[in-house]
Amino acid sequence: MRGLMQERPLLISSFLSFAAIYHKDREIVTRTIEGPIHRYTYADCERRARKLANALKGLGLQFGDVVGTLAWNTYRHLEIWYGVSGQGMVCHTINPRLFPNQIAYIANHAEDKAIFVDLTFVPLVEKLLPHLGNVKHFVIMTDRAHMPATSIPDAICYEELVEGASDDFTWPEFDENTASSLCYTSGTTGNPKGVLYSHRSTALHSMVANGKDALGMGSTDAVLPVVPMFHANAWSIPYGAPMSGAKIVMPGAAMDGASIYELLETEGVTMTAAVPTVWLMLLQYLEKDGGRTLSTLKRVVIGGSAAPRSMIETFETRFGVSVCHAWGMTEMSPLGTLGSLKAGMEKLPLEERLDIQCKQGRAVFCVEMKITDDDGNELPRDGKAFGHLMVRGPWIAGAYLKGDGGNILDQDGFFDTGDVATLDPEGFMQITDRAKDVIKSGGEWISSIDLENAAVGHPDVAEAAVIGIFHPKWDERPLLIVVRKAGKEIGKEEMLTFLAGKIAKWWMPDDVVFVDELPHTATGKLLKTKLREDFKDYKLPTIVAAE
């Protein structure tokens, strides 16, 4: 027997339409790329998103077409998210921190028909033009007064595009399983892989993310998503805030401590989210003047990489701000766990509470988790056994775009996250290692194999290995370990110069060491566990210089 409830599709357009009716005067505040602070309301945003939807149709784009963005967190980017997805097109947020060749690859792989570009990234697009032949339209996200001189052919001014269109547009209804948005992974070897979200998965994810034990946004909150909109959907904040009526404060391109602090204070921010590197810069800024306080901030969500214990403690004991550790992946939309305390835990002594808060948190509703051994056998949730972290749920990828990577699920439909973790009896998960040798730096992934492949391209290098070394600011930074060819005398500076231009600048190793040989397994693979043990006490020169 079927239930007798109305069958209404879960669609992204409804998030903004709801806010425009029930929270129409709530503000969206942006530090613009041009400089000034911009303010308008949810009603304004929804009206302009409808105008943009009409404008896109006027450019010849159709249902199902993919529209790329190279943009910071701004009100214009928010309009694009809704104007694109709301009418059944796919919003493809491109991470500008990827190596240019990767950006060109994913724009072509995704078959982007148009790309919206913030002023910051116009030079990048100009360099990539010869490789973006399938893109029909480039829109520069500014007004006519700030339009740059550019080699981009027929570049369109965003404000003229939007204001030249009618707002007479009704958001269409369609199957909730229709693709809504697209992000590419950057943490695996080889080419990035596309994760294609649906309206249904996004709606379910955002509703759960708004729960009190999750992000917990409400209509009285002012939320600052420092985490970029090109980084795993900005952890769903641009979706969840309109659903709850929370004020949104967009930081634009300014991520330094002073700029973030100014927005926190002037806009009365109560909740914010970012990777640890951002909060390290903020805390360093606050330390310069011991009199500064966080007068309205109540909650900080930290994800992307592990938050140092000292950071969590400083926020709570010095500034009275609660810290919630989070974990997820692009493949998970991205929410997997949040470190909200369970009943009674808030009464624990500080040190015991910090032990819990330093873990990555417990699974939110709809996310199933288990850990397994190498043979796929489930391991106990005792906080001691560690194994491959496997996840399953309605907003977790079932496949990559165009079948890349083949079958990514086990026989029970679980996705292997690539992390090694423990699960304790209370349900808290803690990452203990990575199944793959990927280095996490400032919340972004660096592939050790890609770096090694670039290094061995030097004619004087016989073999190379890359491992992650602890860094107090970036969590990890790459150390390049090189075996010279017989009779060759290549040095550190020559090696780094050789890598320049072959890898992203932020992938550049912090140091290079030379050894006579590298350890290998019986099958000839690099034995990186031995390398990590050998270099466990190694201090990078970037750390030594700061001490």
ABEGO torsion letter per residue (X at the ends): XBBABBBBBBBAAAAAAAAAAAAAABBBBBBBAAGBBBBBBAAAAAAAAAAAAAAAAAAGBBBGBBBBBBBBBBAAAAAAAAAAAAAGBBBBBBBAABBAAAAAAAAAAAGBABBBBBAAAAAAAAAAAAAAAABABBBBBBBAAABBBBABBGBBBAAAAAAABBABBBBBBBBAABBABBBBBAABBEBBBBBBBBAAAAAAAAAAAABAABAGBBAABBBBBABBAABGGGGGAAAAAAAAGBBBBBAEABABAAAAAAAAAAAGBABBBBBAAAAAAAAAAAAABAABBBAABABBBBBGBBBBAAAAAAAAAAAGBBBBBBBBBAAAOABABBABBBBGAAABBAAAAAAAAABAEBBBBGBBBBBBBAAGBBBBBAGABBBBBBBBEAABBABBBGGBGEBABBAAGBBBAGBBBBBBAAGBBBBABBABBBBBBGGBBBBAAAAAAAAAABAABABBBBBBBBBAAAGBBBBBBBBBBBGBABBAAAAAAAABGABBAAABBABBBBBABBBBBAAGBBBAAAAAAAAAABBBAAAAAAX
